[in-house]
């Protein structure tokens, strides 16, 4: 039975809501420091080149220009995984790679100075496709990564980070299978998560080894640690502004910091770098390119016996998180499918295009979008309903899987079957599913089709969180948790949790600013970990503070602390609530500081299932998403509005629409992204909103006080393959690449002749 | 107005600028977004793309929504500009009903697109007593929201219409 709460699960206004609707919240581009310079970057016109000659003297003499830097005079900081990128280099590896940096009094002066930098390039041969990049004789990007292949180890996930899915005996599995299919699918349209606000940072040196960074990160403390390790163990203070959307992409903008900090060091002034939208499109973060090619064996009843194949991942010109995304993707695919025999080998490759970095979906979306269409071939042969298949296969309590740390974990979460069934019922799956490659309905040239996808993530309990909660004599409290607000309402939700523990008005709870100088270690709100991991630390800190308060109260009431309770800033005996004392009576100007810590736990996967209905116009090729139903079970809702927002997010951040129209169009002759603007890069407008229904169950999950689990990160992941399935069913053919374009629909053989 | 001068009426206050390229002067190439943000400190107006493609920088010029990143400041000489900061009652601080509706509906996630959307809705409801859902969607179709707060925004617009009775 669900408990009744004062704040948890109830609608409450976001703490920053008033600031947002009044236009008063400060985002990174709204901040100004005295003496602050503006930075601009000269970018490579070539996809692969050497700098033969560079002269900045003309630029440096211009009015207002305070610093011009090239690879010859930048500090020896190094980022990437493993570290392979300095601040600047004489080797340029994608069209848009940084050639030189300028800091000037104004943006205009900095921009103009770029034209006065004289450069001679030696163009080199470039490579864009992962398949081409690993061939002998292909152009090589880094001498230390022969074959353009990155090592797969991800040391910060542990010594044995997951680098493949390997277990059992696939040959035996295939021998035992009734149906074996071979196939491949590519999800390499590199859509852009594209938060509305471009990324930006401000860097200021307080001393030779003391750097302060303001940024639009969602994870200020994690950024501090990353910069500490990559910038020669310097002392970093990391402060987050309000974040105008991230979807993972702004968590660790280390390259922007490198650029701004290098300029700030030389100019001895604070330096701001705020990317233009074109830079955001063509020189920031794309999704990983992903292709699966392999063999899947199943029984007639849909049990999977063996999966073997290669997962080819294209990370663009560098990697800073791809190994982690590979590890998590390899873990997540095991949550979807019960299979005793696996041999899936990832291969991570660099190519001469803009980089793929951390994005919502984090490896799982990329693998599943490419893998599931191949699995569908087997399910279609067996005539197995994909919804029934997912329901049977999705990880259940007691099932095990290898997670990103390479360890075997046993699921101690809940069975999500009830949420799946409720979702299917609301969607009308039984009525609409007519079998593989069969439309749900046909009306002249309009055909509808349905698809379903599922996704979950055991990273909800990843990494470490720490928090303090301070009780003040005026019956208010302050939470110290290094979380910035990036749209999920996480800061407000943490306040709700603490208000609930301390039983004080929500207005009495505030959260310290997201500043690493003030707050303890916090990995940050990524991987849906806000509710369980961050929440646990904050709840424990509040409980600890409460314990301290009540043990002080015990002396006043002359009874054991266990017999005391607190509400609205008063302490009283549970058996005599009328006889109460205010917090401040426990000591003159006394505050209480509680501490909480969360240790990683990968045993509670979360879950979402996405059902989609599409309508395809066979005469024009237009694909319209008509209806989406999202189903989940979160244990206990913390904040209804925020949760619903996260569910709707499946239409955003390079999610669902990457199946039909979102792509970064890479010209493989010029090596350029051809659509780095918001007209040519297509996005869904208000006029094309599908009907969206959410099914959210609350079956208590064994996590923390509120039996709740986070949800936000996962919702985009099941959508692309679900849409692909829906379109396949509508038009009567399988697809093996994204996005499905109108042209592909019009090329469908026999497209006009289908009978209902 | 003096020659080489520029008068802007922003949120009910008059501001005089000199046209030029010196410090504190408005250059003929300056956009309204820049003048509002850099010279007047009105950073509630957000710039998402700076190319007129995302709607974030929408403000009202004589009551009509315009993209302030595509509007030159010198074009606004003698005109009334309203930004998100100018919607609330300057005396009491009471929110405009559209702002209040966005707050109550929780019609934002990261909040970067919110000021622009509020300005568009403000103008829409000023022009139309009871816009249809299609008219509301049409009016908002130039606003990019990557978090997908669209459904809550539509709820907020409905709520704002309701508030007018």
Interface residues (C-beta under 8 A of the other chain):
Chain A: X11 X13 X14 X16 X17 X18 X20 X21 X22 X23 X24 X25 X26 X27 X29 X30 X193 X194 X195 X196 X197 X198 X242 X243 X244 X245 X246 X247 X276 X277 X485 X486 X487 X488 X489 X641 X642 X644 X645 X648 X649 X650 X651 X652 X653 X677 X678 X679 X683 X685 X686 X687 X689 X692
Chain B: X37 X42 X43 X44 X45 X46 X47 X48 X49 X50 X51 X53 X54 X56 X83 X84 X85 X87 X88 X95 X99 X100 X102 X103 X104 X106 X108 X109 X110 X111 X112 X113 X114 X115 X118 X134 X136 X137 X138 X140 X141 X142 X143 X144 X145 X146 X147 X148 X149 X150 X151 X152 X153 X154
